[in-house]
Amino acid sequence: MTRTRPLVAGVSIGNWAITAGTLGWFFEDAGGRVALGSNAHVFADDPLTPSSEEKRIVQPGRADHGRVPEDVVGTYLWHQPLEGSMCTLSNAVAGLLNGVSSLLGRKTRFELSLVEKARIDFGVAEPTVDHEIRLHTAEDCEGFVGLGFAGSDQASFFCKAEHIEAAGWSPVDKEIEAVTVGDQIHKVGRTTEYTTGRVMDDSAYGRVSYGGASYVEFDDVILTTTMLEGGDSGSSGWTSIAVVR
């Protein structure tokens, strides 16, 4: 995807330390500060940590030949650290201890204690270039549902708009809408551009890998039919999109 100025949602973007994701939408906090919004794993160099050492946000993303400093469009501001991570080594240790306990004839069981499950993969950046509050290749979009953050060849996950708002960020100029099983969701993303899908579960649980042996457990997220591929992370979901024909 090419360089887009003024900056709009639905295009390739990313922290300089990663490959590329999608600029989902523009968000504002309680004080009216407007920020770029996407996934934490798009705007932070490591979404499992509380901040990001690399602050530069480029459009297009690095995988799409974005360069520093000419393509810097923003500065990392904040992300919700992804909690509930656990690795296979921890599982193996617990399994080994339980095996030894069983051989010794003991009833003691070892279990891993997890923190509260995540509900959003979300981060914001301060824009440093001109931007327009609109969606790439769309005349209009209504009913903000949430942000896509993971997918496979069988299904996709969206974190809910209500949980993003609860974290202190609301979509600029748009209303939030909840969806239920069977509803249609629309999105525009960096890789697959405009796609639609159906809600299969409106309060799903899922585990998402964030590299290596680490994964994060999510709860109360939206599960849809296939809508996302690599690079579509951060795409905003809507109840309707009027696509430019």
C-alpha positions in Angstrom: 0.0 0.0 0.0 1.3 3.5 -0.9 1.8 6.7 1.0 -1.5 8.4 1.8 -1.7 12.1 2.7 -3.7 13.5 4.3 -3.8 10.5 6.6 -7.0 8.5 6.6 -8.2 5.2 8.3 -7.9 1.8 6.6 -4.4 2.2 5.3 -1.0 0.5 6.1 0.6 1.8 9.2 2.8 0.6 12.0 5.5 1.2 14.7 8.9 1.4 13.0 9.9 -1.8 14.9 7.2 -4.0 13.4 6.1 -4.9 9.8 2.7 -3.3 9.1 -0.9 -3.2 10.3 -3.9 -1.0 9.6 -4.9 2.4 10.9 -8.3 1.6 12.3 -9.9 4.9 13.1 -9.4 8.2 15.0 -10.2 8.3 18.7 -10.5 11.0 21.3 -10.1 11.0 25.1 -12.2 12.8 27.7 -10.2 16.0 27.2 -10.9 16.0 23.4 -7.4 15.0 22.3 -7.6 13.2 19.0 -5.3 10.2 18.4 -4.7 7.6 15.7 -6.1 4.2 16.8 -5.0 0.6 16.0 -4.0 -2.6 17.8 -1.4 -2.5 20.6 0.7 -4.9 18.5 0.6 -2.4 15.6 1.6 0.7 17.5 3.9 -0.8 20.2 7.1 -2.6 19.7 6.0 -5.2 22.3 2.3 -5.2 23.3 3.0 -7.4 26.3 5.0 -4.6 28.0 3.5 -1.4 29.5 5.1 1.0 27.1 7.1 1.1 23.8 10.7 2.0 23.5 10.3 2.7 19.8 8.0 5.7 19.4 8.0 6.4 15.6 4.8 5.5 13.7 5.2 5.2 9.9 2.7 5.2 7.0 2.9 3.1 5.0 4.2 0.5 7.5 7.8 -0.8 7.3 6.7 -3.9 5.3 5.2 -1.6 2.7 8.5 0.4 2.3 7.7 3.1 4.8 10.9 5.0 5.7 12.2 7.1 8.5 12.0 10.1 8.8 10.0 10.9 5.6 7.1 8.6 6.4 6.7 9.3 10.1 3.1 10.2 10.7 2.8 9.9 14.5 4.3 9.2 17.8 3.4 6.3 20.1 1.2 7.5 22.9 -0.3 4.6 24.9 -1.5 1.0 24.6 -3.4 -1.4 26.9 -0.7 -3.9 28.0 -1.8 -7.4 27.0 -2.2 -9.5 30.1 -2.7 -13.2 30.7 0.3 -14.3 28.7 1.7 -17.7 29.4 4.3 -19.9 27.7 4.6 -23.6 26.9 7.5 -23.8 29.3 5.2 -22.9 32.2 2.8 -25.5 31.0 5.6 -28.1 30.8 6.8 -27.3 34.3 3.3 -27.6 35.8 2.9 -30.9 33.9 6.2 -32.3 35.1 5.4 -31.4 38.8 2.0 -33.0 38.5 3.6 -36.1 37.0 6.1 -36.4 39.9 3.3 -35.8 42.4 1.3 -38.6 40.8 4.2 -41.1 40.9 4.7 -40.3 44.6 1.0 -41.1 45.2 0.2 -37.6 46.3 -3.1 -35.8 45.6 -1.4 -32.4 45.3 -2.0 -30.7 41.9 0.0 -27.8 40.5 -1.9 -25.2 38.4 -0.9 -22.0 36.7 -2.4 -18.8 38.0 -3.4 -16.3 35.3 -4.3 -12.7 35.6 -7.6 -11.4 34.3 -8.1 -12.1 30.6 -7.6 -9.4 28.1 -10.6 -7.7 26.3 -8.9 -5.3 23.9 -5.8 -5.2 21.7 -5.7 -1.4 21.4 -3.2 1.4 21.2 -3.1 5.1 20.2 -0.5 7.4 18.6 -0.4 11.2 18.4 -0.7 12.3 14.8 2.1 14.6 13.4 0.7 15.1 9.9 -2.5 16.3 8.4 -5.4 13.8 8.6 -9.0 13.4 7.6 -11.7 11.7 9.6 -12.7 9.2 7.0 -12.2 5.6 5.8 -10.0 4.8 2.8 -12.1 3.9 -0.3 -15.3 4.6 1.5 -17.8 7.4 1.2 -19.1 6.8 4.7 -19.2 4.3 7.6 -21.6 4.0 10.5 -22.0 2.0 13.6 -18.5 1.4 15.1 -18.3 -2.2 16.3 -14.6 -2.5 17.3 -11.1 -3.4 16.0 -10.0 -6.6 14.3 -6.9 -8.0 15.9 -6.5 -11.7 14.9 -7.6 -14.2 12.3 -7.2 -17.5 10.6 -8.5 -19.1 7.4 -11.6 -20.0 9.4 -12.5 -17.0 11.6 -11.5 -13.6 12.8 -11.6 -11.8 16.2 -12.7 -8.2 16.9 -12.3 -6.5 20.3 -15.5 -4.7 21.2 -16.0 -0.9 20.9 -17.5 -0.7 24.4 -14.3 -2.0 26.0 -12.2 0.5 24.0 -14.4 3.2 25.2 -14.1 1.9 28.8 -10.3 2.3 28.4 -10.8 6.0 27.8 -11.0 6.3 24.0 -14.1 7.0 21.9 -14.4 6.9 18.1 -14.4 10.5 16.6 -17.7 11.5 15.1 -19.2 8.0 15.2 -21.6 6.1 17.4 -20.8 2.8 19.0 -23.1 -0.2 18.1 -23.3 -3.6 19.6 -23.7 -6.7 17.4 -25.3 -10.1 18.0 -24.9 -13.5 16.3 -25.9 -13.3 12.7 -25.2 -9.6 12.2 -23.0 -8.5 9.3 -19.7 -6.6 9.9 -17.8 -4.5 7.3 -14.2 -3.5 7.3 -11.4 -1.9 5.2 -7.9 -3.1 5.9 -4.4 -2.8 4.6 -4.2 -6.3 3.0 -7.7 -7.5 2.0 -9.2 -4.0 1.8 -13.0 -4.2 1.9 -14.5 -7.4 3.3 -17.6 -8.4 5.2 -18.4 -11.2 7.6 -21.0 -12.6 9.9 -20.9 -12.7 13.7 -20.6 -16.3 14.9 -20.2 -15.4 18.6 -20.8 -12.0 20.2 -19.0 -12.9 23.5 -16.2 -15.3 22.6 -13.2 -16.6 24.4 -9.9 -17.2 22.5 -6.2 -17.5 22.7 -3.9 -15.5 20.4 -0.2 -16.1 19.8 2.0 -13.0 20.0 5.2 -14.7 18.9 7.3 -17.6 20.2 5.7 -19.5 23.0 3.7 -16.5 24.3 0.0 -16.2 23.9 -2.7 -14.0 25.4 -6.2 -15.1 26.5 -9.1 -12.9 25.5 -12.6 -12.9 26.8 -15.8 -11.1 25.6 -14.6 -10.5 22.0 -16.5 -10.9 18.7 -15.9 -13.9 16.6 -16.7 -13.6 12.9 -16.4 -15.5 9.7 -13.1 -14.9 7.9 -12.4 -11.2 7.4 -8.8 -10.6 8.3 -5.4 -11.6 6.9 -1.9 -10.6 8.0 -1.6 -6.8 7.9 -5.3 -6.2 8.5 -4.7 -6.0 12.2 -6.3 -2.9 13.6 -9.0 -2.6 11.0 -12.2 -1.0 12.3 -15.4 -3.0 12.1 -18.7 -1.2 11.1 -22.4 -2.1 10.8 -22.3 -0.4 7.4 -19.8 1.0 4.9 -20.6 2.9 1.7 -17.7 1.8 -0.5 -16.6 4.0 -3.4 -17.4 2.3 -6.6 
